[in-house]
Amino acid sequence: MSKIYFAPMEGITTPTYRKVHKKYYGGIDKYFSPFIVVTSTHQLKKRETREFDPFEENLVPQVLTQRGEDFAWAANMLKGMGYKEVNLNLGCPAATVVTKGKGSGLLRDKDKLRRFFEEVFTESNLPDISIKTRSGFIYHEEAEELAEIFAEFPFKEIIIHPRVREEFYQGSPNLDSFNIIKNKAKCPVIYNGDIFDINRLTECYDAEGKEGIMLGRGLLRNPALAEEKEFDPADKRLPAYLDELYDSYAEVLSGDRDILFKMKELWTYLITGFHDKKEEYKKLLKSTTAADYKAAVRGIIG
Ligand SMILES: Cc1cc2nc3c(=O)[nH]c(=O)nc-3n(C[C@H](O)[C@H](O)[C@H](O)COP(=O)(O)O)c2cc1C
């Protein structure tokens, strides 16, 4: 069976979320932290530090930066904390990130991208380095040149979300560009994109996901997806998972408002498994207190 990774999702797959998911559900070989922004000052904000400190087993911290030198600094700092692998974000499509030449913005200028990696790999003693990339900035045809660049460097793994930046999360993943990069790669290649149910997951095991699969939104919709279980609205773990997530957020956030924001964001994915609960879901979205929220959840999951 292929390895399964939990995708990084900013604001959602927080240390709190990961702790609770791990407790109730299995099947995940590695979790990835949402991106940690690293600038040339090498000073991390407290909020960023919390993404990877204290040390977490099975976690790969992900770094978002525009200079190879800064990435190498972060990788060595994370290695010092005990992390064996560090991941580079080459996928974030947000305009604020891309205009600074970070995330998928690094894919735009291929010479600059190559120089970025040259700078990284001049460092000695690095941890394993993996990348999570899109298959192009504007066109899928860019995959050819990206494949050549990626094959020049000793990555541990390449995770590909085969959409270009311009697509954000629209349209369908482009399997041709995925295969172009995969066929030239000198390391295992992991597939990521739009795996939402068991049929698609098992189909992927024998095809593009042979060397590994990364699941994102599918796991938010169905936290048992990596166990190869179809979403079961009556799964006994679901109320406990949601309660513990709420209580764990209450320990680190101040006030119902912030906790409810987190829970409602998760529910935008989870609700896809409850087809006849429109009215109850409206109540959940309107809730402004813990009591109203919990009553609405009971209305949905019984
Ligand atoms: C809300 C949200 C936040 C995300 N944050 C990150 C991130 O911090 N780092 C990253 O590499 N990808 C991020 N992604 C992209 C996901 O990791 C993943 O590549 C994408 O959702 C496609 O996979 P999926 O179809 O399985 O969800 C984010 C996606 C979403 C929807």
Ligand as a Chemical Component Dictionary entry (heavy atoms), coordinates in Angstrom:
data_LIG
# 
_chem_comp.id                   LIG 
_chem_comp.type                 NON-POLYMER 
_chem_comp.pdbx_formal_charge   0 
_chem_comp.three_letter_code    LIG 
# 
loop_
_chem_comp_atom.comp_id 
_chem_comp_atom.atom_id 
_chem_comp_atom.alt_atom_id 
_chem_comp_atom.type_symbol 
_chem_comp_atom.charge 
_chem_comp_atom.model_Cartn_x 
_chem_comp_atom.model_Cartn_y 
_chem_comp_atom.model_Cartn_z 
_chem_comp_atom.pdbx_ordinal 
LIG C1  C1  C 0 -7.273 26.261 3.317  1  
LIG C2  C2  C 0 -6.042 25.701 2.642  2  
LIG C3  C3  C 0 -4.781 25.994 3.159  3  
LIG C4  C4  C 0 -3.620 25.483 2.528  4  
LIG N1  N1  N 0 -2.381 25.743 3.061  5  
LIG C5  C5  C 0 -1.272 25.186 2.495  6  
LIG C6  C6  C 0 0.031  25.344 3.070  7  
LIG O1  O1  O 0 0.232  25.963 4.126  8  
LIG N2  N2  N 0 1.084  24.773 2.419  9  
LIG C7  C7  C 0 0.925  24.054 1.253  10 
LIG O2  O2  O 0 1.894  23.538 0.698  11 
LIG N3  N3  N 0 -0.297 23.864 0.722  12 
LIG C8  C8  C 0 -1.390 24.394 1.314  13 
LIG N4  N4  N 0 -2.620 24.144 0.771  14 
LIG C9  C9  C 0 -2.739 23.219 -0.366 15 
LIG C10 C10 C 0 -2.979 21.775 0.144  16 
LIG O3  O3  O 0 -1.868 21.311 0.887  17 
LIG C11 C11 C 0 -3.234 20.818 -1.036 18 
LIG O4  O4  O 0 -2.134 20.868 -1.911 19 
LIG C12 C12 C 0 -4.498 21.186 -1.823 20 
LIG O5  O5  O 0 -5.591 21.366 -0.940 21 
LIG C13 C13 C 0 -4.830 20.106 -2.854 22 
LIG O6  O6  O 0 -4.967 18.850 -2.226 23 
LIG P1  P1  P 0 -6.441 18.240 -1.894 24 
LIG O7  O7  O 0 -7.222 18.284 -3.182 25 
LIG O8  O8  O 0 -6.173 16.858 -1.399 26 
LIG O9  O9  O 0 -7.057 19.137 -0.877 27 
LIG C14 C14 C 0 -3.771 24.670 1.373  28 
LIG C15 C15 C 0 -5.043 24.384 0.870  29 
LIG C16 C16 C 0 -6.174 24.869 1.487  30 
LIG C17 C17 C 0 -7.527 24.508 0.929  31 
# 
loop_
_chem_comp_bond.comp_id 
_chem_comp_bond.atom_id_1 
_chem_comp_bond.atom_id_2 
_chem_comp_bond.value_order 
_chem_comp_bond.pdbx_ordinal 
LIG C1  C2  SING 1  
LIG C2  C3  SING 2  
LIG C2  C16 DOUB 3  
LIG C3  C4  DOUB 4  
LIG C4  N1  SING 5  
LIG C4  C14 SING 6  
LIG N1  C5  DOUB 7  
LIG C5  C6  SING 8  
LIG C5  C8  SING 9  
LIG C6  O1  DOUB 10 
LIG C6  N2  SING 11 
LIG N2  C7  SING 12 
LIG C7  O2  DOUB 13 
LIG C7  N3  SING 14 
LIG N3  C8  DOUB 15 
LIG C8  N4  SING 16 
LIG N4  C9  SING 17 
LIG N4  C14 SING 18 
LIG C9  C10 SING 19 
LIG C10 O3  SING 20 
LIG C10 C11 SING 21 
LIG C11 O4  SING 22 
LIG C11 C12 SING 23 
LIG C12 O5  SING 24 
LIG C12 C13 SING 25 
LIG C13 O6  SING 26 
LIG O6  P1  SING 27 
LIG P1  O7  DOUB 28 
LIG P1  O8  SING 29 
LIG P1  O9  SING 30 
LIG C14 C15 DOUB 31 
LIG C15 C16 SING 32 
LIG C16 C17 SING 33 
# 
